[in-house]
Amino acid sequence: MDELAITVIGPDRTGIVADVAEALAAVGANLSDSTMTRLRGHFAMTLICTGPGAAEVRQALSGLGPGLLATVRAVGPEADGVVRGEPYLVSVHGADRLGIVAAVTRVVAAADGNITDLTTRLTGPLYVLVAEVDLPPGRADELAERLAVAGAELGVDVTLRRAESELL
């Protein structure tokens, strides 16, 4: 069985998730990880599944409908699946301005933080960023200080807090 990375993007409409899931199940592709969202009227999905080869899955997704683009590529499994850090959440709130994501993510990268999920939303003049970050042990205080400096330069509030363990 192959491990595949799949993306589906296009105009949002009711039933896209069901259509994709049914097409994958029909060819024996099992969903293992996925993220899906609606972005200003557009649907975006990224997922990992195991199943038949990329060509068969690509064919199964070819009939999703007008405007939807599906890409499929083979990927290797994670090297060891071990999380290499402590889980934290970075939150940013403030007036929208150019460079917020670039500045905040550069500070996280400089602290050897690995961003595992990032979401942004613009609601009127308010810009919100929430990122899940894996940090090396003992780096949180230093990162919080650097994020505070970056936030002051950007004119936004930036917080760093330890993520709580959640049961799925």
PyRosetta script that sets phi, psi and omega in degrees:
from pyrosetta import init, pose_from_sequence

init()
pose = pose_from_sequence("MDELAITVIGPDRTGIVADVAEALAAVGANLSDSTMTRLRGHFAMTLICTGPGAAEVRQALSGLGPGLLATVRAVGPEADGVVRGEPYLVSVHGADRLGIVAAVTRVVAAADGNITDLTTRLTGPLYVLVAEVDLPPGRADELAERLAVAGAELGVDVTLRRAESELL")
pose.set_psi(1, 140.4)
pose.set_omega(1, 178.9)
pose.set_phi(2, -93.0)
pose.set_psi(2, 151.6)
pose.set_omega(2, 170.1)
pose.set_phi(3, -102.2)
pose.set_psi(3, 129.4)
pose.set_omega(3, -172.9)
pose.set_phi(4, -124.9)
pose.set_psi(4, 143.5)
pose.set_omega(4, 170.1)
pose.set_phi(5, -103.3)
pose.set_psi(5, 129.9)
pose.set_omega(5, -176.2)
pose.set_phi(6, -127.8)
pose.set_psi(6, 136.9)
pose.set_omega(6, 170.7)
pose.set_phi(7, -123.3)
pose.set_psi(7, 144.8)
pose.set_omega(7, 174.2)
pose.set_phi(8, -134.7)
pose.set_psi(8, 125.0)
pose.set_omega(8, 178.0)
pose.set_phi(9, -136.0)
pose.set_psi(9, 153.0)
pose.set_omega(9, 176.4)
pose.set_phi(10, 158.6)
pose.set_psi(10, -176.2)
pose.set_omega(10, 179.6)
pose.set_phi(11, -61.3)
pose.set_psi(11, 137.9)
pose.set_omega(11, -178.9)
pose.set_phi(12, -69.4)
pose.set_psi(12, 145.4)
pose.set_omega(12, 173.0)
pose.set_phi(13, -160.2)
pose.set_psi(13, 159.1)
pose.set_omega(13, 177.4)
pose.set_phi(14, -63.9)
pose.set_psi(14, 136.1)
pose.set_omega(14, 171.4)
pose.set_phi(15, 96.7)
pose.set_psi(15, -0.5)
pose.set_omega(15, -178.2)
pose.set_phi(16, -61.8)
pose.set_psi(16, -46.9)
pose.set_omega(16, -178.1)
pose.set_phi(17, -60.5)
pose.set_psi(17, -44.8)
pose.set_omega(17, 179.0)
pose.set_phi(18, -62.2)
pose.set_psi(18, -43.0)
pose.set_omega(18, -179.5)
pose.set_phi(19, -62.1)
pose.set_psi(19, -44.7)
pose.set_omega(19, -179.8)
pose.set_phi(20, -65.9)
pose.set_psi(20, -47.3)
pose.set_omega(20, -178.8)
pose.set_phi(21, -61.3)
pose.set_psi(21, -41.4)
pose.set_omega(21, 178.2)
pose.set_phi(22, -65.6)
pose.set_psi(22, -42.5)
pose.set_omega(22, -180.0)
pose.set_phi(23, -62.9)
pose.set_psi(23, -40.5)
pose.set_omega(23, 179.3)
pose.set_phi(24, -68.1)
pose.set_psi(24, -44.7)
pose.set_omega(24, 179.6)
pose.set_phi(25, -61.5)
pose.set_psi(25, -36.6)
pose.set_omega(25, -177.7)
pose.set_phi(26, -62.5)
pose.set_psi(26, -28.4)
pose.set_omega(26, 179.4)
pose.set_phi(27, -103.8)
pose.set_psi(27, 8.8)
pose.set_omega(27, 176.1)
pose.set_phi(28, 81.6)
pose.set_psi(28, 24.0)
pose.set_omega(28, 177.8)
pose.set_phi(29, -92.8)
pose.set_psi(29, 124.5)
pose.set_omega(29, -177.1)
pose.set_phi(30, -100.1)
pose.set_psi(30, 121.8)
pose.set_omega(30, 178.3)
pose.set_phi(31, -70.6)
pose.set_psi(31, 128.6)
pose.set_omega(31, 176.4)
pose.set_phi(32, -112.9)
pose.set_psi(32, -43.5)
pose.set_omega(32, 177.4)
pose.set_phi(33, -134.2)
pose.set_psi(33, 142.3)
pose.set_omega(33, 177.8)
pose.set_phi(34, -156.4)
pose.set_psi(34, 155.6)
pose.set_omega(34, 170.0)
pose.set_phi(35, -142.0)
pose.set_psi(35, 138.5)
pose.set_omega(35, -177.4)
pose.set_phi(36, -142.6)
pose.set_psi(36, 144.0)
pose.set_omega(36, 179.2)
pose.set_phi(37, -158.0)
pose.set_psi(37, 165.0)
pose.set_omega(37, 174.7)
pose.set_phi(38, -110.1)
pose.set_psi(38, 126.1)
pose.set_omega(38, -178.3)
pose.set_phi(39, -122.7)
pose.set_psi(39, 101.2)
pose.set_omega(39, 177.4)
pose.set_phi(40, 47.0)
pose.set_psi(40, 50.7)
pose.set_omega(40, 176.2)
pose.set_phi(41, 88.4)
pose.set_psi(41, -0.6)
pose.set_omega(41, 179.2)
pose.set_phi(42, -114.7)
pose.set_psi(42, 143.3)
pose.set_omega(42, 179.4)
pose.set_phi(43, -99.2)
pose.set_psi(43, 139.3)
pose.set_omega(43, 176.8)
pose.set_phi(44, -137.6)
pose.set_psi(44, 132.5)
pose.set_omega(44, -179.4)
pose.set_phi(45, -136.8)
pose.set_psi(45, 136.7)
pose.set_omega(45, 171.4)
pose.set_phi(46, -131.0)
pose.set_psi(46, 133.7)
pose.set_omega(46, -179.6)
pose.set_phi(47, -149.1)
pose.set_psi(47, 160.1)
pose.set_omega(47, 174.0)
pose.set_phi(48, -118.1)
pose.set_psi(48, 133.7)
pose.set_omega(48, 176.7)
pose.set_phi(49, -141.2)
pose.set_psi(49, 163.8)
pose.set_omega(49, 173.4)
pose.set_phi(50, -117.7)
pose.set_psi(50, 145.3)
pose.set_omega(50, -179.4)
pose.set_phi(51, 164.9)
pose.set_psi(51, -146.1)
pose.set_omega(51, -177.8)
pose.set_phi(52, -68.6)
pose.set_psi(52, 179.4)
pose.set_omega(52, -178.4)
pose.set_phi(53, -64.9)
pose.set_psi(53, 165.5)
pose.set_omega(53, -177.3)
pose.set_phi(54, -59.2)
pose.set_psi(54, -39.6)
pose.set_omega(54, -177.7)
pose.set_phi(55, -62.7)
pose.set_psi(55, -42.3)
pose.set_omega(55, 179.8)
pose.set_phi(56, -66.7)
pose.set_psi(56, -40.7)
pose.set_omega(56, 178.7)
pose.set_phi(57, -68.5)
pose.set_psi(57, -42.3)
pose.set_omega(57, 177.9)
pose.set_phi(58, -57.5)
pose.set_psi(58, -43.6)
pose.set_omega(58, 178.0)
pose.set_phi(59, -62.7)
pose.set_psi(59, -42.6)
pose.set_omega(59, -179.3)
pose.set_phi(60, -62.9)
pose.set_psi(60, -31.6)
pose.set_omega(60, -178.2)
pose.set_phi(61, -90.9)
pose.set_psi(61, -2.7)
pose.set_omega(61, -175.7)
pose.set_phi(62, -68.9)
pose.set_psi(62, -19.1)
pose.set_omega(62, -177.6)
pose.set_phi(63, -101.5)
pose.set_psi(63, 28.1)
pose.set_omega(63, -176.4)
pose.set_phi(64, -70.3)
pose.set_psi(64, -19.1)
pose.set_omega(64, 178.0)
pose.set_phi(65, 120.8)
pose.set_psi(65, 169.2)
pose.set_omega(65, -175.7)
pose.set_phi(66, -63.8)
pose.set_psi(66, 139.3)
pose.set_omega(66, 174.6)
pose.set_phi(67, 85.4)
pose.set_psi(67, -12.1)
pose.set_omega(67, 179.8)
pose.set_phi(68, -94.2)
pose.set_psi(68, 131.2)
pose.set_omega(68, 179.0)
pose.set_phi(69, -114.5)
pose.set_psi(69, 122.6)
pose.set_omega(69, 178.0)
pose.set_phi(70, -112.9)
pose.set_psi(70, 133.7)
pose.set_omega(70, 174.2)
pose.set_phi(71, -120.6)
pose.set_psi(71, 145.5)
pose.set_omega(71, -177.7)
pose.set_phi(72, -137.2)
pose.set_psi(72, 131.8)
pose.set_omega(72, 174.7)
pose.set_phi(73, -146.6)
pose.set_psi(73, 147.2)
pose.set_omega(73, 177.9)
pose.set_phi(74, -73.6)
pose.set_psi(74, 140.8)
pose.set_omega(74, 176.2)
pose.set_phi(75, -134.1)
pose.set_psi(75, 157.0)
pose.set_omega(75, 176.5)
pose.set_phi(76, -86.6)
pose.set_psi(76, 158.4)
pose.set_omega(76, 176.8)
pose.set_phi(77, -67.5)
pose.set_psi(77, 160.5)
pose.set_omega(77, 176.1)
pose.set_phi(78, -56.8)
pose.set_psi(78, 146.1)
pose.set_omega(78, -177.9)
pose.set_phi(79, -57.5)
pose.set_psi(79, -47.4)
pose.set_omega(79, -179.4)
pose.set_phi(80, -143.8)
pose.set_psi(80, -9.7)
pose.set_omega(80, 177.5)
pose.set_phi(81, 70.9)
pose.set_psi(81, 9.9)
pose.set_omega(81, -177.9)
pose.set_phi(82, -89.6)
pose.set_psi(82, 130.1)
pose.set_omega(82, 175.3)
pose.set_phi(83, -70.7)
pose.set_psi(83, 131.8)
pose.set_omega(83, -173.6)
pose.set_phi(84, -106.4)
pose.set_psi(84, 34.3)
pose.set_omega(84, 178.9)
pose.set_phi(85, -173.5)
pose.set_psi(85, -177.9)
pose.set_omega(85, 177.5)
pose.set_phi(86, -98.6)
pose.set_psi(86, 139.9)
pose.set_omega(86, -174.3)
pose.set_phi(87, -81.3)
pose.set_psi(87, 130.3)
pose.set_omega(87, 177.6)
pose.set_phi(88, -135.0)
pose.set_psi(88, 160.3)
pose.set_omega(88, 174.3)
pose.set_phi(89, -117.5)
pose.set_psi(89, 130.9)
pose.set_omega(89, 172.7)
pose.set_phi(90, -106.7)
pose.set_psi(90, 128.5)
pose.set_omega(90, 178.1)
pose.set_phi(91, -123.6)
pose.set_psi(91, 137.6)
pose.set_omega(91, 177.7)
pose.set_phi(92, -128.6)
pose.set_psi(92, 131.7)
pose.set_omega(92, 176.0)
pose.set_phi(93, -135.8)
pose.set_psi(93, 133.5)
pose.set_omega(93, 176.3)
pose.set_phi(94, 168.0)
pose.set_psi(94, -175.6)
pose.set_omega(94, 178.5)
pose.set_phi(95, -66.7)
pose.set_psi(95, 141.3)
pose.set_omega(95, 179.7)
pose.set_phi(96, -66.4)
pose.set_psi(96, 138.1)
pose.set_omega(96, 173.3)
pose.set_phi(97, -159.8)
pose.set_psi(97, 156.0)
pose.set_omega(97, -179.7)
pose.set_phi(98, -62.3)
pose.set_psi(98, 133.4)
pose.set_omega(98, 170.2)
pose.set_phi(99, 98.0)
pose.set_psi(99, 2.6)
pose.set_omega(99, -178.9)
pose.set_phi(100, -60.9)
pose.set_psi(100, -52.7)
pose.set_omega(100, -177.7)
pose.set_phi(101, -62.1)
pose.set_psi(101, -43.8)
pose.set_omega(101, -179.6)
pose.set_phi(102, -60.2)
pose.set_psi(102, -46.4)
pose.set_omega(102, -176.7)
pose.set_phi(103, -67.8)
pose.set_psi(103, -46.6)
pose.set_omega(103, -176.6)
pose.set_phi(104, -66.9)
pose.set_psi(104, -44.8)
pose.set_omega(104, -179.0)
pose.set_phi(105, -68.6)
pose.set_psi(105, -29.9)
pose.set_omega(105, 176.5)
pose.set_phi(106, -67.5)
pose.set_psi(106, -39.3)
pose.set_omega(106, 178.1)
pose.set_phi(107, -64.2)
pose.set_psi(107, -42.6)
pose.set_omega(107, 178.5)
pose.set_phi(108, -62.7)
pose.set_psi(108, -44.7)
pose.set_omega(108, 179.9)
pose.set_phi(109, -62.8)
pose.set_psi(109, -38.2)
pose.set_omega(109, 180.0)
pose.set_phi(110, -64.6)
pose.set_psi(110, -23.5)
pose.set_omega(110, 177.3)
pose.set_phi(111, -92.9)
pose.set_psi(111, 12.6)
pose.set_omega(111, -177.8)
pose.set_phi(112, 63.3)
pose.set_psi(112, 26.8)
pose.set_omega(112, 176.3)
pose.set_phi(113, -81.8)
pose.set_psi(113, 141.1)
pose.set_omega(113, 177.9)
pose.set_phi(114, -106.7)
pose.set_psi(114, 115.5)
pose.set_omega(114, 178.7)
pose.set_phi(115, -78.5)
pose.set_psi(115, 117.9)
pose.set_omega(115, -177.9)
pose.set_phi(116, -101.1)
pose.set_psi(116, -16.0)
pose.set_omega(116, 176.2)
pose.set_phi(117, -160.8)
pose.set_psi(117, 140.5)
pose.set_omega(117, 179.2)
pose.set_phi(118, -146.4)
pose.set_psi(118, 131.6)
pose.set_omega(118, 177.9)
pose.set_phi(119, -130.9)
pose.set_psi(119, 138.3)
pose.set_omega(119, 173.9)
pose.set_phi(120, -128.2)
pose.set_psi(120, 150.6)
pose.set_omega(120, 176.4)
pose.set_phi(121, -144.1)
pose.set_psi(121, 138.5)
pose.set_omega(121, 172.3)
pose.set_phi(122, -111.6)
pose.set_psi(122, 116.7)
pose.set_omega(122, 179.4)
pose.set_phi(123, -121.8)
pose.set_psi(123, 100.7)
pose.set_omega(123, -173.4)
pose.set_phi(124, 61.5)
pose.set_psi(124, -129.9)
pose.set_omega(124, -179.9)
pose.set_phi(125, -85.1)
pose.set_psi(125, -8.2)
pose.set_omega(125, -176.2)
pose.set_phi(126, -87.6)
pose.set_psi(126, 127.8)
pose.set_omega(126, 176.8)
pose.set_phi(127, -109.1)
pose.set_psi(127, 132.3)
pose.set_omega(127, -179.4)
pose.set_phi(128, -127.0)
pose.set_psi(128, 133.5)
pose.set_omega(128, 175.2)
pose.set_phi(129, -128.9)
pose.set_psi(129, 133.0)
pose.set_omega(129, 174.1)
pose.set_phi(130, -131.3)
pose.set_psi(130, 124.9)
pose.set_omega(130, -179.1)
pose.set_phi(131, -128.3)
pose.set_psi(131, 136.7)
pose.set_omega(131, 169.8)
pose.set_phi(132, -92.2)
pose.set_psi(132, 131.9)
pose.set_omega(132, -173.0)
pose.set_phi(133, -134.7)
pose.set_psi(133, 134.6)
pose.set_omega(133, 170.1)
pose.set_phi(134, -97.1)
pose.set_psi(134, 123.0)
pose.set_omega(134, -179.2)
pose.set_phi(135, -113.3)
pose.set_psi(135, 144.6)
pose.set_omega(135, 172.0)
pose.set_phi(136, -61.0)
pose.set_psi(136, 147.2)
pose.set_omega(136, 179.6)
pose.set_phi(137, -54.1)
pose.set_psi(137, 137.4)
pose.set_omega(137, 176.5)
pose.set_phi(138, 82.3)
pose.set_psi(138, 4.7)
pose.set_omega(138, -176.6)
pose.set_phi(139, -99.6)
pose.set_psi(139, -5.5)
pose.set_omega(139, -172.3)
pose.set_phi(140, -64.8)
pose.set_psi(140, -44.1)
pose.set_omega(140, -177.4)
pose.set_phi(141, -62.9)
pose.set_psi(141, -44.3)
pose.set_omega(141, 178.2)
pose.set_phi(142, -61.9)
pose.set_psi(142, -44.3)
pose.set_omega(142, 179.9)
pose.set_phi(143, -64.3)
pose.set_psi(143, -41.7)
pose.set_omega(143, 179.4)
pose.set_phi(144, -59.0)
pose.set_psi(144, -41.2)
pose.set_omega(144, 178.6)
pose.set_phi(145, -64.5)
pose.set_psi(145, -45.4)
pose.set_omega(145, -179.7)
pose.set_phi(146, -66.5)
pose.set_psi(146, -36.7)
pose.set_omega(146, 177.2)
pose.set_phi(147, -66.9)
pose.set_psi(147, -36.0)
pose.set_omega(147, 177.7)
pose.set_phi(148, -63.1)
pose.set_psi(148, -41.1)
pose.set_omega(148, 177.8)
pose.set_phi(149, -63.8)
pose.set_psi(149, -47.5)
pose.set_omega(149, 179.7)
pose.set_phi(150, -61.8)
pose.set_psi(150, -41.8)
pose.set_omega(150, 178.9)
pose.set_phi(151, -61.5)
pose.set_psi(151, -42.6)
pose.set_omega(151, 178.4)
pose.set_phi(152, -62.5)
pose.set_psi(152, -41.7)
pose.set_omega(152, 178.5)
pose.set_phi(153, -64.2)
pose.set_psi(153, -34.6)
pose.set_omega(153, -179.0)
pose.set_phi(154, -86.2)
pose.set_psi(154, -16.6)
pose.set_omega(154, -176.6)
pose.set_phi(155, 76.3)
pose.set_psi(155, 32.1)
pose.set_omega(155, 179.2)
pose.set_phi(156, -128.9)
pose.set_psi(156, 160.0)
pose.set_omega(156, 174.9)
pose.set_phi(157, -89.2)
pose.set_psi(157, 128.8)
pose.set_omega(157, 178.9)
pose.set_phi(158, -124.7)
pose.set_psi(158, 130.2)
pose.set_omega(158, 176.8)
pose.set_phi(159, -126.6)
pose.set_psi(159, 151.2)
pose.set_omega(159, 175.2)
pose.set_phi(160, -128.6)
pose.set_psi(160, 126.5)
pose.set_omega(160, 176.8)
pose.set_phi(161, -141.9)
pose.set_psi(161, 152.1)
pose.set_omega(161, 178.7)
pose.set_phi(162, -65.0)
pose.set_psi(162, 136.2)
pose.set_omega(162, 178.1)
pose.set_phi(163, -79.8)
pose.set_psi(163, 139.2)
pose.set_omega(163, 177.1)
pose.set_phi(164, -82.3)
pose.set_psi(164, 142.4)
pose.set_omega(164, 175.6)
pose.set_phi(165, -66.7)
pose.set_psi(165, 137.8)
pose.set_omega(165, -179.5)
pose.set_phi(166, -124.4)
pose.set_psi(166, 143.5)
pose.set_omega(166, 173.7)
pose.set_phi(167, -91.2)
pose.set_psi(167, 135.1)
pose.set_omega(167, 178.5)
pose.set_phi(168, -90.7)
pose.dump_pdb("model.pdb")
